[in-house]
């Protein structure tokens, strides 16, 4: 008397017509349990299909990028004081675009590309 029985009735599939004694047989109970297990496993597998399309390393890449930015900011903010400089900038080389750029500089709010 659950969801499956309701769907069977709605789809007008034939009912099993087993008696109470037949339902209590060991064979019937085993197949009922196996059918339930197959249903649970199938449901779990269907539920996990979205994992095939997830970018599982995106969070790691974002975390590493934030860590690098944090390190760069710390170096710029504290580094220029150590060498008694008025300002500091960390420049990075982008070989693919043949330019140098900086996102971290003393009193800088945007990215610089040259």
For each residue, the residues with C-beta under 8 A, 3 or more apart:
1: 5
2: 5 6
3: 6 7
4: 7 8 39
5: 1 2 8 9
6: 2 3 9 10
7: 3 4 10 11
8: 4 5 11 13 15
9: 5 6 12
10: 6 7
11: 7 8
12: 9
13: 8
14: 17
15: 8
16:
17: 14
18: 22 23 28
19: 22 23
20: 23 24
21: 24 25
22: 18 19 25 28
23: 18 19 20 28 29
24: 20 21 28 29
25: 21 22 28 29
26: 29 30
27: 30 31
28: 18 22 23 24 25 31 32
29: 23 24 25 26 32 33
30: 26 27 33 34
31: 27 28 34 35
32: 28 29 35 36
33: 29 30 36 37
34: 30 31 37 38
35: 31 32 38 39
36: 32 33 39 40
37: 33 34 40 41
38: 34 35 41 42
39: 4 35 36 42 43
40: 36 37 43 44
41: 37 38 44 45
42: 38 39 45 46
43: 39 40 46 47
44: 40 41 47 48
45: 41 42 48 49
46: 42 43 49
47: 43 44 50
48: 44 45 51
49: 45 46 52 53
50: 47 53 54
51: 48 54 56
52: 49
53: 49 50
54: 50 51
55: 58
56: 51 59
57: 60 61
58: 55 61 62
59: 56 62 63
60: 57 63 64
61: 57 58 64 65
62: 58 59 65 66
63: 59 60 66 67
64: 60 61 67 68
65: 61 62 68 69
66: 62 63 69 70
67: 63 64 70 71
68: 64 65 71 72
69: 65 66 72 73 103 104
70: 66 67 73 74
71: 67 68 74 75
72: 68 69 75 76 90 103 104
73: 69 70 76 77 104
74: 70 71 77 78
75: 71 72 78 79 88 90 104
76: 72 73 79 80 88 89 90 104 105 106
77: 73 74 80 81 106
78: 74 75 81 82
79: 75 76 82 83 88
80: 76 77 83 85 86 87 88 106
81: 77 78 84 85
82: 78 79
83: 79 80
84: 81
85: 80 81 88
86: 80 106
87: 80 105 106 107
88: 75 76 79 80 85 105 106
89: 76 102 104 105 106 108 112
90: 72 75 76 102 104 105
91: 100 101 102
92: 100 101 102
93: 100
94: 97 98 99 100 101
95: 98
96:
97: 94
98: 94 95
99: 94 113 114
100: 91 92 93 94 113 114
101: 91 92 94 111 112 113 114
102: 89 90 91 92 105 108 111 112
103: 69 72 108 111 112
104: 69 72 73 75 76 89 90 108
105: 76 87 88 89 90 102 108 112
106: 76 77 80 86 87 88 89
107: 87
108: 89 102 103 104 105 112
109:
110:
111: 101 102 103
112: 89 101 102 103 105 108
113: 99 100 101
114: 99 100 101
